[in-house]
Every structure is written in C-alpha cells, then in structure tokens.
C-alpha cells in the first residue's frame, strides 16, 4: 500500500532541522520501501504492507529517537489522498495552487470551533469535509487570520499543505505504487 506521510513543524524558520536524506534513511531502516521526499518540509511518500495505524506508530517511535524531538506524522493512503483531490469543493472556481490549501485533521473539530474559525475569515473561504479543511486564502496563507488561528481555534492535531504540494505528492505516490 502507498502512503503519504506529512511531518508537522520541521525545517520551518530554521527550527527543528531534519535533513531529508536522514529522514528517508530512517524510514528505509524501518522497512518501508520506495521512500521519496518532496521539498524540505517533511513530505514523504512510501510503500508498506502494514496498515496506516502501524505505519504511524512505527514512525512516531523512531522519529524522536533519531532526531531528538517529536513530530507527529499525518499518514494517509493514496486512496484517501486521491479522495481529497477528487472532492475538492473549490475545483471549479479556484485554481491557485499556492492560495488553496488542504488542512489535514487527525481528529474531528467541534462544530463550534469550525464556526469560530469561519468568523475570523475576511477574504478566506473554507469547507470542512471528511477530515480535511479545504482553505482558500486569496491574500496568502501567511497573511490569513484563519491560517494563524487553526491550532488555537480547532484544537485538534492538524497539518496544512498548499494545493501544489497536494498534487505533487499524489503524482509521486502514484509512481511509488507501480
């Protein structure tokens, strides 16, 4: 099975530095195959015969030992990832890969939290569907009050990727699975 693994908070602003070649080596040493990374911000594609929960647990345990700090991995199968792309509610109206984001949620936020996030939106648009918050930030993710408040308001484990990255990881995962 092919998985996309997203690490949160590594190599951002010069903090929690992880060299991708060391991360790939750690993952190969865990027995994962076809390990490939995309850019320096913790995006990995790999294959495994283990279920997602076992992949997640193995990575969590090994990561902190290898790098001296923890980074919770978000793990999605290629089928789950493709569903995120196929069900993009903005596909017909938004095609800006750097302004469009998928925020992957590892738990369901409360309705009140989602409404609180929507209340912060000025130019942003968002749709929550099946563990993903689709977020359009026309003024940029870094300038978005919604993006800044994601953790504080939703209060669930999450990580975001821009749409260009989402599409590139899907392409890499399709190749890895062949």
Buried (B, 14 or more C-beta within 10 A) or exposed (E): BBBBBBBBBBBEEEEBEBEBEEBBEBBEEBEBEBBBBBEBBBBBBBBBEBEBEEBBEBBBEBBEEBBEEBBBBBBBBBEBBBBBBEEBBBEEEBEEBEBBBBBBBBEEBEEEBBEBBBEBBEBBBBEBEEBBBBBBBBEEBEEBBBBEBBEEBBEBEBBBBBBEBBBBBBEBBBEBEE
